[in-house]
Amino acid sequence: MFILKLIFKNAFRHKLRTWLTIVGITIAILAYGLLRTVISTWYAGVESSSATRLVTRNAISLVFSLPLSYEESIRHVPGVKFVTRDNWFGGIYIDEKHFFPSFAIDPKNYLPLVPEFVIPGDQQAAFIRDRNAALAGRKIAEKYHWKIGDTITLKGTIFPGNWEFVLRAIYHGRDKSTDETFFLFHWDYLNEALKKTASRRADQVGFYFIGVTSPNLAAEVSQAIDKMFKNSLSETLTETEKAFQLGFISMSEAIIVAIRMVSFVVIIIIMAVMANTMAMTARERFGEYAVFKALGFGGVHLAGLIFGESLVIAILGGAAGIALTFPVARAFGRAMDNYFPVFNVAKTTIYMDMAAALLIGLVAGIVPAWRAVHIRVADGLRRIG
Amino acid sequence: MSIVEIQNLSKAYHRGSQVVPVLNDLTFDIKEGEFLALMGPSGSGKSTLLNLIAGIDRPDGGTIKVGAIDITALTETQLARWRADNVGFIFQFYNLIPVLTAFENVALPLLLTGLSKSERREHVEIALSIVGLNDRMDHYPGQLSGGQQQRVAIARAVITDPALLVADEPTGDLDRVSAGEILDLMERLNAESGKTIVMVTHDPRAAGKAHVIKHLEKGVLNVYPETHF
């Protein structure tokens, strides 16, 4: 208790210097936490993907479609429970600034595949029943003040024209990581329209979303599907939903690596600042350390005092940084909800924040502690005189 | 009976390639219960000799026995332990820890003992009463006068009841009245508690309190006849 008191008192001998250092650590930990959250948000889709879901797409590229006729063949592969046709619609609401992901789906087969989308029973039935019905996530419904029964017009980019939908259902996420910005509508509605306006593009599917009976069957089913369409006009590539999502992320890997490096650089910079603070502190107190040694205190005691002081400053800064991460992340998420539909601070981010704060404290104490332990008592006392 | 036996002690400092001898082949004893004053001009090696006797510096040659222990043969850890048990330090500039109260400063050496909190409190209160500062125990060094700070330092020096007290210019930073009080206190500790005191001083008045005065010049003792009172 006595030693702990001494450590705290020592830490705040130079109040301005200590508080500035704490503020520096707070900002660094906050920045580190936000950057780590940006990275984990990037992987949010991967995290929320299910092990029982597969995606079958054209083996050449996602931009090439697959024939509608594949659906029945896939449905009969042993282990397949659900198959739904899926097309990226890429619609624009109002203007380009108002972006949210929009897909054409087969509701009857799609909804059982996504139990993380929680929809009231009557709304789900209405969505399935009406061909021009739409299902929207809670976040975009709230953002645009949509109500059930509203007519929503999207401007097609891949499929030109103005597309009108009636909002029949709003889903909310079962988990924090569920994206609540999806806009889903009937694939048949899209296909019927294409038959009239661009018949060449009708009966084409962007990708198939498949549910398997057991995660253990994922590899087997994937191989069976791809084998079935080998040497056809449209060969397929079937992969788990996770691998499919990671494929998207790999396109922006350079950005993620850059963000990750910046997050580490922030910590290294504050580590240097903190080390400088501790070096100054220790230099000013070499005389005192000599007195401690003269009184019989050993190197372990002195190292304990210095590391203790360093850790107190780092932990206070780290705790403040962690506490601020939540409100700042919420504000950041709100401001950037077009780009980051899910922006939650993960537990692992907090653990990494804590580890970073402890590391800052420990590293900053190494050199001063080493010097204090090795100072000769007579030399240290001469500094005072 | 001698408490300190010094044999052929030598010490030199190195300034770059230059070797500056400080103590040359000193041999002398300090009797148990003696109050010894070491005098001499600046740079004569008084403080170096004091540091060697107190075990906070190492000689280049010779031996120092305190009690039955040759402290020149101890490791750093053993020496630290030995100092904690056997030596009380009184410095010119008091060297109190500014963020600790008088009570806490005095209690500091007791952290190395196995005493309980209540036992430590009891010891500190006795030590502070000896130096007449019971009413100042919650004061920080900055709130005390120089003389009071030195009295706190003396309480810290005697708290573990060491046999040997070493004092380096204990009155060097004090006014005449405060210096007199400190010297009286040291004299009392020597007379009533039987502490062996080795004091470095420039002040003839301070040296006048000692039983024995040794003069050190150019690293050699007794250039002038040893003075006994």
Contacts between the chains, C-beta under 8 A, distances in Angstrom:
chain1	res1	chain2	res2	distance
A	2	B	104	7.1
A	2	B	107	7.2
A	2	B	111	6.4
A	3	B	111	7.3
A	5	B	104	8.0
A	6	B	97	7.6
A	6	B	99	7.0
A	6	B	100	6.7
A	6	B	104	7.9
A	9	B	99	3.9
A	9	B	100	7.3
A	10	B	99	6.2
A	13	B	98	7.8
A	13	B	99	6.1
A	287	B	95	7.1
A	288	B	95	7.5
A	288	B	97	6.2
A	291	B	89	7.8
A	291	B	91	7.6
A	291	B	95	4.6
A	291	B	97	7.5
A	292	B	108	8.0
A	293	B	56	7.5
A	293	B	80	6.6
A	294	B	54	7.4
A	294	B	56	5.3
A	294	B	83	6.5
A	294	B	89	5.3
A	295	B	83	7.2
A	295	B	84	6.6
A	295	B	89	7.0
A	295	B	108	6.3
A	295	B	109	5.0
A	295	B	112	7.7
A	295	B	156	7.8
A	296	B	80	5.1
A	296	B	81	6.4
A	296	B	83	4.8
A	296	B	84	2.5
A	296	B	85	7.5
A	296	B	109	6.6
A	296	B	112	5.3
A	297	B	80	7.1
A	297	B	84	7.9
A	297	B	112	6.8
A	298	B	77	6.2
A	298	B	80	5.2
A	376	B	57	7.2
A	377	B	51	7.6
A	377	B	56	3.9
A	377	B	57	7.1
A	378	B	48	7.7
A	378	B	51	4.7
A	378	B	56	5.4
A	378	B	57	4.2
A	381	B	51	7.8
A	381	B	56	7.3
A	381	B	91	7.0
A	381	B	95	7.5
A	384	B	91	7.4
A	384	B	93	5.6
A	384	B	95	6.1
A	385	B	91	8.0
A	385	B	92	6.2
A	385	B	93	6.4
